[in-house]
Amino acid sequence: MGRTFAVAMVVAILLCIAGTRKEIPYLRQTQKRTKLKLTTLFTEIFAVLKNSSFRAVFFGLLTGSLVGGVGSAFTAPSACG
């Protein structure tokens, strides 16, 4: 069963490569890297957090993960073992 899923995963990866290969010339060029400063880091974080769609997804997933982690921490293990 594991080999079947491994083959399916390889096929899916190859299909993705084949499907997106023609898009490579249209990708943005990389920006020149500058030395990372703490002020730059916080400026970029606040810039991203200004996007309401990102905030909704990010904090929604964060809350869901927190609830799931707390729930599993306080749930007794099953005896089905």
N, C-alpha and C positions, 0 to 999 in steps of 0.2 A: 504494500500500500504506500509506503514511504517513497519508493522509487517512482511510482506512478505520479505522485505529487511533485517530485523533483523534476521529472521530465516535463510535466505541465508547466512548472515554473520556468524552466529553461525556454520552452516554446513561447511562453508569454513574454519573456524578456527579449527574445529574438524578434517577435512581432512588434514590440515597442520600438526597438532599434530600427527596424525596417520602416516603420511608419513615420518616425520622426527624423530620419536621416536627412531628408530634403529640407528640413527647417534650419539646419545648422548655419547656412550663410546669413540667415535673418536674425540670429541671436545678437544681443547687445555685446559690444566690446567690453572687456573687463576694465575697471577703473584702476588708476594707479594707486597703489597702497600707500597710505601715510601711517606714521606712527600713531598707535592708538593711545588716546588720552582719556582719562576718566570723565572729563567734561564732555568730550565727543560721544562717549558711550551713553551717558545719561541724556544728552540732547537727542540722539537717535532713538533711544527707548521712548522718550516722551513724544517724539514725532510719530512713532508707530502707534502709540496708545491714543493718539488723537483720532484715529480711524475707528468709527463706531462699530463697523462690521467686525473688525479684528478684535476689538474689546469684547463684543458679544460672544464670539467663538472662543477666544482665549479664556475669559473668566468662566464661561459655561463649562468648558472642558476641565478647567482647574477645579471648579466646584464639584463637578461629577466625580472626578478622581479623588478628591478629598472625602466625599461622602462614601464612595466605594471602599477606600482604604480604612476609614473609621469603622464602617460597617463590618468589614472582614476582620478587623482587629478585635471587635467585641462579639463576634459570633463564635459560638462553641464549634469545634470541629465535629463533623458527623461521624457516627459510629459505623459507617458502611465500609470502612477501611481497607 
